[in-house]
Amino acid sequence: MTAFSEASPRGAERGRRVRSVVILGGGTAGWMTATALARQFGGTLDITLLESEEIGTVGVGEATIPTIHWFNQLIGLDEAAFLRETKASFKLGIEFVDWVRPGHRYFHPFGTFGVQFPGVAFHHRWMKARAEGLDLPLSAFSLADELAQQGRFATPAGDARSILSTLGYAYHFDASLYARHLRGIAEAGGVTRIEGKLQDVERDGESGLVTALTTQRGERLEGDLFVDCSGFRALLIDGAMGGGFEDWSHWLPCDRAVAVPCARLDDTTPFTRSTARPAGWQWRIPLQHRIGNGHVFASRFMGEDEATAMLMANLDGEALAEPRALRFTAGTRRKAWIGNVVALGLSSGFLEPLESTSIHLIQSGIAKLLTLFPDRDMDPMLAERYNGLLNADMDNIKDFLILHYHANPGRTEPFWVERREMELPESLVAREEQYRRSGRLMLGGEELFRDASWLAVLNGQEIVAGDYNPLADVLDSATNIAQVRQVAEVIQRAAPTLPLHDAALAAAMAQG
Ligand code: FAD
């Protein structure tokens, strides 16, 4: 045998390759998956998507995080067309209002705090400066925060010497228009859309693999691989494959939302606002044509009528539709890939929308699926790896969300008192403890939320670091304070020179 034949992969026998994929569901998850597979496989994969207009979509996923750029590049999205067609706005981060106590505000910015000085991370330099008399809060070192407060926006610069390199950004968009936009791209790429309701799931008696979906109208959709994007119904991963669900509502008890759009204001604020309410929180997401609003609450502590009235009393403009109620349970499927079924989107689990992570989790699932794309024999090791990676993602995000609720020193309502006193996951206890003791952020290399995010929320929720990295002591106090202060001054000088959000958006949409 030659070295070449030993090295030639098994899958090169073309008969083993997956030839057809059937996607159940045409919400954000379904169309993101269809678009990505169509783009990546060109015409070599037969892709069919079954969805039911009568059942409809959740359609409220309107805020994203910066990882969305990765997905947009993957599918070759034209940013100007995307901004126009989805009525999008730019997002610099999330403003948390009243989370610590009524009247309090902090900002979780995209991008970084400060600049990268040689040596120790910037926040240790800031912590040392604070301990030695500097009177500037962490927020003074975020250009994104400053721009958000001034209603301005700029895209990040590649040049590390520019303060603009510290920025990050994402988008708010109309979820229904986004799904429509992606559908156009997917169908142009050869994806076949079937309108109809799922009737039955056929499985092979021996292997247990799904062989076909049938519709109520009698179509039979055969496939090698099935992607469950059927939303909370989870018709394939749970209904057919018995995937189970790990309930996290003891940590994240919000299980209801009421959503309503309202008229927009003159200027678009380039950030999501999250305002704490007595039994949850309210989102405000500005778009070009309206503002999306929703009240997320725990039904154990508040009824739907009261939650709806609270939402309607806290809108910036006239309501543009009837409020819409949604129900969910925070939690995950430890096995989002079973046999030849992969669940993406809400069918794989849901962590409430506090940090806009659902669309990220869809694209992260798509990336993992592409990396681990199986042959028709569905090697279980691929599924195992996929599930392990996804579980780590979910666990880390879960801890980050719990932190927001738990660290609330000044709220007095029973919902918040219970959150303050709840038992935390051990992983979060360890993180909080390390930060309190040493100012260290103990993050793994693969984690979604990085130093700046944890720092923003730990500091914003008033968890105080008791020390900083001793490496910062290499500099004398006066020099350190002067250098750190200078960064804030650069931010103060730069911000007013940058465009207002709506001007920046108009310029971006005019391109191409
Ligand atoms: P869905 O939108 O529910 O789509 C399910 C699809 O399956 C539909 O096309 C439906 O027709 C089809 N289907 C179901 N049953 C059948 C059947 N029997 N036959 C045929 N077709 C069927 N995410 C973010 O990233 N940012 C946010 O700001 C955000 N906010 C949210 C706020 C709330 C209150 C909620 C509940 C979610 C939020 N999300 C957010 C999550 C986001 O909405 C979802 O991740 C995203 O919409 C993907 O949903 P999906 O495609 O998995 O499911």
Residues whose N, C-alpha, C, O or C-beta is under 5 A from the ligand:
A	BS01	FAD	L24 G25 G26 G27 T28 A29 G30 L50 E51 S52 E53 I55 G56 T57 V58 G59 V60 G61 E62 A63 T64 G196 K197 L198 C229 S230 G231 F232 R233 A257 L326 L344 G345 L346 S347 P353 S356 T357 S358 I359 H360
